[in-house]
Amino acid sequence: MNKQIFITALWAASMVHNLSAQSEYVNLFIGASTNMEKAGAAHGLGKTFPGATTPFGLVQVSPNTITGGDNGPGYSYEHTHIEGFAFTQMSGIGWYGDLGNFLVTPTTGPLKTASGNALPSGQGYKSAYSKADEIAKAGYYSTILSDYKIKVEATAAPHSGMLRFTYPKHNASRIQIDLARRVGGTAVEQYVKVVGNRAIQGWMKCTPDGGGWGNGDGQPNYTVFFYAEFSKPLKNFGVWSAEIPSHWTRKREDIESAGYQEIVSNSRVYKGQSEFTGKHIGFYTEFSTKASEQVSVKVGISFVSMDGAYRNLHAEINDFDFDAVKKRAAQLWDKALHKMEIKGGTPDERAIFYTALYHTMIDPRCFTDVDGSYPGGDGKIHVTNKFVKRTIFSGWDVFRSQFPLQNIINPSVVNDMINSLVELADESGKGYLERWEFLNAYSGCMLGNPAVSVMVDAYNKGIRDFDIQKGYTYAKATCEKFGNTNGYSKSISSTLEHAYFEWCLASFADSLNKKEDAAEYLKRSKSYQNIFDPSVGWFRWKKPDGNWHPWPEQGRLQQDYGCVESNPYQQGWFVPHDINGLAELLGGQDKMLADLESFFQKVPHSMLWNNYYNHANEPVHHVPFMFNRLGAPWHTQYWTRQICQAAYHNSVEGLVGNEDVGQMSAWYVLAAAGFHPVCPGDNRYELTSPVFDEIIIRLDAKYSSGKTFTIRALNNSPENRYIQSATLNGKEHPLCFLTHKQLSEGGVLELTMGPQPNKSWGSR
């Protein structure tokens, strides 16, 4: 059976039995803010969306409060108005964002064709909404649009979604759909056609000319196809079209302007128009409603074709039973969240954990229709039953915690993503693995070669259902295109990160018996040594001619001195593959340990953006676990507990930095469970102090010989955060680490906790 059809069959069936409702713990307002002031940095807070989706699903039905600015999820909790409800969203990202397509808004009264964000108060279809009535659960969202007195409910299936509106009594009730709307820009061309008397179909073309990902710099180029059915017949309908001058540019800053919005607000309305193509169009259907009358719209989404959108919808939602769709969405989340079960902890800690686990299972999302077809990197449609095409690979972020977590609980998803990246390199003709892939776009965002790490870490853990030789070829080409080919790279960040990725490639080459390559890339993995300057005692930015850039007045605390979103002090700890070598450069293990302790002691209690251990951003996420490698595991135990407590909260401001497509949450899931890698690819997990009394991990039988792995913390409490002793399957375990083999074989790791460090445990 085609793998994608099988997944949809699971959706349609009553697939979950006797599972605890772990989805009830999920609080989708955790991180749902872009607020820069509260973040203390321009990067903002979590940037998650609170709308309805399914695990790794193609569709996300979510409220959108703003179109412009650096508001990637389209929503921020403190905003007072909602523009509408879109069927595609990104999660936890900056760089202006993208998607937010097919924006549906229920309204009453006169038709308004612009959202109104850049217009005087009262103009536009946006509405204030009731925060008191706002509900966000796994697979469900609801609020009341105060201006229209309409209750809105949203739910989702893997490739489709549904909205249910409860109207007041009104002679001019309406559902209107802004087909041009897009987070961070606009769709540049749209098409809509009425099908029968209850459906519409069409598409929205999104290119860099319309802004979007990186305001166009991320090279987004995709078309969203839709098929929508209404529970109320289409009798009084039409299209509006804004006459956008042909010489106008249409990037983010353009569509935000009052002038642009004025043109849209004066769109020409074509009543009864059943087919239309334009630069900025929308569709509406009007009807009268009785008090509390419910009207629904269900929508299939595809990135392949309108027929694909139709098939996606009808494979998953055959009627207008909103509650049944909502129930199945919750069941899918219960099944997904059941892969990790916790016992103990406070109610807030349980909410934080399961919400974090939820956020790790949004991306990499499905990009494949129910029949196995997907858009390829060559612009053509491909069909496969070998893997699910996946997209939104935030590589620089997610190689650190997100993919190591998924290697354990969702290895097939990791395998899918590797296949997707390899095939993209092949189909596109690029011949290398993209570091930040977005809907087939080689966005070039951030730095390094994280796909190499993800591929090698998976391979070393037995996840190998991809073309290994082709994968190796593209991994090598990636390191040759972006690597330390001359002994160092253009910055501190790139030199250190390339050295690690070249170590990964050396491991891969060695496994494939490519001995010459293994030796060459192992040599390159030492390139970090070439930018260490003994005169300043730290890593230094080197010019192309080999001379140093001037050492800044703030020294290694100078933000952006040869570093990406960090300073040399933060970035300099990134030598995960050769910690002993790093210690030698720093004057020995004792000096390195003292410096590392100082690095943490100067962190503000809030854990917000700072010059020391900056949990709000990724470059330091491995650092708390380095104490294990330095013979001082009690520091790892102390600081991971401290970070879990101070950087994660059961609140809107519950993430101190961007969620970054699952990375921030995956760090918490692993650390709170009591283990985390320092160096993905070496199959070693550093043990630390679990937040919970017991964590049961359910393993995938295809990739693991064991059924479950349990971590049990005896005498656990906020005060008893130090490991006194450990046993693995009843035998003494004196080591502060665990191998992937041990975990995948299943069993029980039992930790005895206490209030003071036991410096004799795990230090050897």
Secondary structure, DSSP 8 states (H G I E B T S, - for coil): --HHHHHHHHHHS----S---GGGG--TTTT----HHHHTSTT-S-----SEE-TT-S-EEEEE--SSSS-TTS--TT--EE-EEES----S--TT-----SEEEEEESS---S--TTS-TT-SS-EEB-STT-EEETTEEEEEETTTTEEEEEEE-SSEEEEEEEE-SEEEEEEEEESSEETTEE-SEEEEEEETTTEEEEEEEE-GGGB-GGGGTT---EEEEEEEEESS---EEEEEE----TT---SHHHHHSHHHHHHHHT-EEEET--EEEESSEEEEEEEEE-TTEEEEEEEEEESS-HHHHHHHHHHH--S--HHHHHHHHHHHHHHHHTTEEEESS-HHHHHHHHHHHHHTTS-SEE---TTSEEE-TTSSEEE-SS---EE-EEHHHHTTTHHHHHHHH-HHHHHHHHHHHHHHHHHHS--S--SEEETTEE---S-S-HHHHHHHHHHHTT---S-HHHHHHHHHHHHHHSS-TTSS-SSHHHHHHHHHHHHHHHHHHHHTT-HHHHHHHHHHTTGGGGGEETTTTEE--B-TTS-B----TTGGG-TTSS-SSS-HHHHTT--TT-HHHHHHHTTSHHHHHHHHHHHHHTS-TT--S-SSS-TTSGGGTTGGGHHHHTT-HHHHHHHHHHHHHHSB-SSTT-BSS--TTTHHHHHHHHHHHTEE-SSTTS-EEEE---SSSEEEEE--TTT-S-SEEEEEEET--SS--EEEEEEETTEE---SEEEHHHHHT-EEEEEEEESS--TTSS--
